[in-house]
Structures are given as C-alpha cells and as structure tokens.
Amino acid sequence: MKKDWKDDWTASMTIKPGRYEYKFYVDGSWQNDPSCDACVPNQYGSTNCVIEVK
C-alpha cells in the first residue's frame, strides 16, 4: 500500500470476478476493513471481510 496526497493508504490490483475474503495486517495485528459491508466467520474465531467482484 502507498499513502496518497490525503494521507490515506491505497492499493490497487486486477483480480478476476468472484468472491474474496480479506483482512488487513496493520502494525502487527489483523484488522477488518472499517468500510466493509459484509463479514463472515473464519477458522480462527474472528471474521474476514468479503467482497464480490463482478
């Protein structure tokens, strides 16, 4: 990720359509995306964010 001119962290990538689960690793701990609308339980007893790419 890179900081933009507004001090927001951004990243971009090209991925195929589908359903993806994700989390952020920030300063040594896993964090969910605060702008995520959907989360699902994971095998570690917490949740992952979900995004659908059309």
Backbone torsions as a table, in degrees:
resi	resn	phi	psi	omega
1	MET	NA	155.0	178.7
2	LYS	-131.4	148.7	175.2
3	LYS	-81.7	134.4	176.9
4	ASP	-92.4	-175.0	-175.4
5	TRP	-65.7	-17.4	178.1
6	LYS	-96.9	10.3	-176.2
7	ASP	67.1	21.7	172.9
8	ASP	-93.7	142.3	177.1
9	TRP	-85.8	132.7	-179.8
10	THR	-136.2	156.8	173.1
11	ALA	-151.9	151.9	175.5
12	SER	-139.8	148.8	177.9
13	MET	-156.9	158.4	176.2
14	THR	-99.7	123.5	177.7
15	ILE	-131.6	155.9	-179.4
16	LYS	-74.7	157.0	176.3
17	PRO	-57.5	145.2	178.7
18	GLY	154.3	-174.3	179.9
19	ARG	-104.4	129.4	-177.5
20	TYR	-128.5	140.2	172.3
21	GLU	-105.4	144.6	-178.2
22	TYR	-154.4	162.9	174.0
23	LYS	-149.3	161.1	175.0
24	PHE	-105.0	142.0	173.7
25	TYR	-104.8	106.8	-171.9
26	VAL	-122.3	120.2	176.1
27	ASP	48.1	43.0	174.5
28	GLY	88.2	5.7	177.1
29	SER	-140.7	150.9	179.6
30	TRP	-80.5	135.0	-178.0
31	GLN	-135.9	142.3	172.3
32	ASN	-79.8	154.4	178.0
33	ASP	-67.9	120.4	-179.2
34	PRO	-63.8	-18.6	178.8
35	SER	-97.0	7.7	-178.9
36	CYS	-72.0	135.3	178.7
37	ASP	-94.0	-19.6	-175.3
38	ALA	-138.3	133.2	177.2
39	CYS	-130.4	152.1	177.6
40	VAL	-131.8	151.2	177.3
41	PRO	-64.6	147.7	174.8
42	ASN	-117.2	177.4	-175.3
43	GLN	-73.2	-4.9	-177.2
44	TYR	-103.4	7.6	177.6
45	GLY	86.0	9.4	175.4
46	SER	-122.1	-157.4	-179.1
47	THR	-127.1	155.8	172.9
48	ASN	-115.1	149.7	172.8
49	CYS	-77.4	152.9	179.9
50	VAL	-126.5	137.4	173.9
51	ILE	-133.0	139.0	175.3
52	GLU	-104.4	119.9	176.4
53	VAL	-100.0	122.5	-177.7
54	LYS	-92.0	NA	NA
